[in-house]
Amino acid sequence: ALEAYDHWAGGVGTDSEARETDEALEGMQEAAAGSFGPMLRGGKDRGTAATAVKKAMLRCGAALQAEFEVQGKDFMADMPCHLLISAGRTLVEQRTREREAMERLHAVVSEIARELDMLQESVDETGVSSKRKRAAVEEFGRVSKRVKKTQ
């Protein structure tokens, strides 16, 4: 998808055609600058100079025509949308699976942390669970003493 996009992006616009037109115009100017003297003076170089100018003008005309055709082209119609959309969907599906896995991992780690906190409270003498345990043991002791007295 990225290669197709890069290829498409490299051909978008009229940069290459405009560059060719500029080069053709420069070539025509050079041909004309070097040819008008011999053409005006006549002689054996006159035909060669006229041919060089004619070829430069034809090249310039072809370059202008190519640039004109490119300017009228709908580049968005050639954009590799289906490949980019398909790649985007694949990436979204992959990221969704990774996100779901991370959510499950977070839930498991949170549950483990909660259980560890609860166990720590049971072991730690300052924790709420430890205090409840201590109170239950004391109540059990008091009840046991009453039961023994009543026997």
Wavefront OBJ file of the C-alpha trace (Angstrom):
o trace
v 0.000 0.000 0.000
v 2.811 2.406 0.904
v 4.753 1.590 -2.261
v 1.633 2.145 -4.364
v 1.003 5.442 -2.577
v 4.627 6.565 -3.002
v 4.442 5.718 -6.713
v 1.161 7.614 -7.026
v 2.453 10.584 -5.012
v 5.568 10.747 -7.200
v 3.416 11.232 -10.289
v 0.894 13.679 -8.856
v 0.882 17.157 -10.269
v 2.708 18.593 -13.176
v 6.175 18.924 -11.699
v 7.926 16.485 -14.028
v 6.039 17.705 -17.099
v 6.641 21.349 -16.148
v 10.327 20.574 -15.707
v 10.424 18.969 -19.172
v 8.672 22.007 -20.639
v 11.199 24.331 -18.999
v 14.081 22.235 -20.344
v 12.545 22.232 -23.834
v 12.110 26.022 -23.714
v 15.719 26.456 -22.625
v 16.816 24.156 -25.457
v 14.787 26.160 -27.950
v 16.287 29.431 -26.687
v 19.790 27.998 -27.006
v 19.057 26.643 -30.483
v 17.555 29.948 -31.555
v 20.370 32.010 -30.071
v 22.971 29.986 -31.907
v 21.007 29.668 -35.167
v 19.582 33.034 -36.112
v 22.971 34.443 -37.074
v 23.756 31.646 -39.569
v 20.138 31.648 -40.841
v 20.223 35.403 -41.510
v 23.672 35.334 -43.055
v 22.818 32.399 -45.287
v 25.341 29.850 -46.343
v 25.696 26.152 -45.812
v 24.917 26.308 -42.037
v 21.544 27.894 -42.736
v 19.688 24.564 -43.254
v 21.336 22.923 -40.238
v 20.445 25.888 -38.019
v 16.851 25.936 -39.257
v 16.538 22.184 -38.613
v 17.909 22.589 -35.069
v 15.418 25.380 -34.313
v 12.560 23.353 -35.834
v 13.441 20.277 -33.726
v 13.691 22.416 -30.567
v 10.294 24.000 -31.324
v 8.690 20.585 -31.916
v 10.173 19.265 -28.666
v 8.887 22.344 -26.844
v 5.425 21.914 -28.372
v 5.298 18.228 -27.365
v 6.394 19.102 -23.824
v 3.727 21.819 -23.588
v 1.078 19.377 -24.854
v 2.140 16.740 -22.285
v 2.022 19.326 -19.492
v -1.423 20.469 -20.632
v -2.743 16.879 -20.609
v -1.373 16.257 -17.137
v -2.966 19.448 -15.821
v -6.361 18.159 -16.918
v -5.903 14.742 -15.316
v -7.826 13.724 -12.180
v -5.041 12.430 -9.943
v -7.425 11.519 -7.133
v -9.027 8.937 -9.424
v -5.675 7.136 -9.640
v -4.957 7.244 -5.900
v -4.579 3.687 -4.519
v -7.426 4.202 -2.016
v -8.439 0.550 -1.766
v -4.911 -0.469 -0.784
v -4.606 2.324 1.776
v -8.056 1.630 3.249
v -7.335 -2.101 3.415
v -4.015 -1.474 5.147
v -5.730 0.934 7.556
v -8.421 -1.620 8.399
v -5.808 -4.295 9.006
v -3.912 -1.933 11.290
v -7.097 -1.014 13.197
v -7.967 -4.701 13.676
v -4.464 -5.444 14.947
v -4.495 -2.457 17.312
v -7.974 -3.444 18.561
v -6.755 -6.960 19.395
v -3.713 -5.504 21.172
v -5.890 -3.048 23.113
v -8.286 -5.819 24.170
v -5.344 -7.951 25.319
v -3.977 -5.025 27.316
v -7.396 -4.453 28.900
v -7.553 -8.121 29.953
v -4.016 -7.911 31.308
v -4.884 -4.733 33.226
v -7.973 -6.423 34.740
v -5.935 -9.434 35.872
v -3.154 -7.282 37.335
v -5.728 -5.092 39.115
v -7.402 -8.166 40.632
v -4.062 -9.564 41.761
v -3.123 -6.213 43.301
v -6.486 -6.064 45.117
v -6.012 -9.586 46.481
v -2.448 -8.805 47.545
v -3.675 -5.713 49.391
v -6.305 -7.821 51.151
v -3.718 -10.443 52.120
v -1.364 -7.721 53.321
v -4.111 -6.335 55.554
v -4.611 -9.807 57.028
v -0.931 -10.201 57.767
v -0.273 -6.623 58.808
v -1.418 -5.942 62.363
v -2.577 -2.418 61.518
v -4.879 -3.559 58.656
v -8.665 -3.653 58.835
v -8.817 -7.415 58.229
v -6.299 -8.026 60.986
v -8.369 -5.919 63.402
v -11.533 -7.826 62.484
v -9.670 -11.106 62.938
v -8.357 -9.982 66.317
v -11.865 -8.893 67.388
v -13.327 -12.227 66.253
v -10.632 -14.160 68.192
v -11.319 -12.087 71.307
v -15.083 -12.640 70.960
v -14.473 -16.351 70.493
v -12.352 -16.347 73.667
v -15.076 -14.578 75.674
v -17.756 -16.952 74.402
v -15.535 -19.931 75.196
v -15.051 -18.716 78.781
v -18.834 -18.274 79.243
v -19.484 -21.727 77.867
v -16.928 -23.220 80.277
v -18.518 -21.363 83.244
v -21.974 -22.662 82.378
v -20.831 -26.264 82.279
l 1 2 3 4 5 6 7 8 9 10 11 12 13 14 15 16 17 18 19 20 21 22 23 24 25 26 27 28 29 30 31 32 33 34 35 36 37 38 39 40 41 42 43 44 45 46 47 48 49 50 51 52 53 54 55 56 57 58 59 60 61 62 63 64 65 66 67 68 69 70 71 72 73 74 75 76 77 78 79 80 81 82 83 84 85 86 87 88 89 90 91 92 93 94 95 96 97 98 99 100 101 102 103 104 105 106 107 108 109 110 111 112 113 114 115 116 117 118 119 120 121 122 123 124 125 126 127 128 129 130 131 132 133 134 135 136 137 138 139 140 141 142 143 144 145 146 147 148 149 150 151
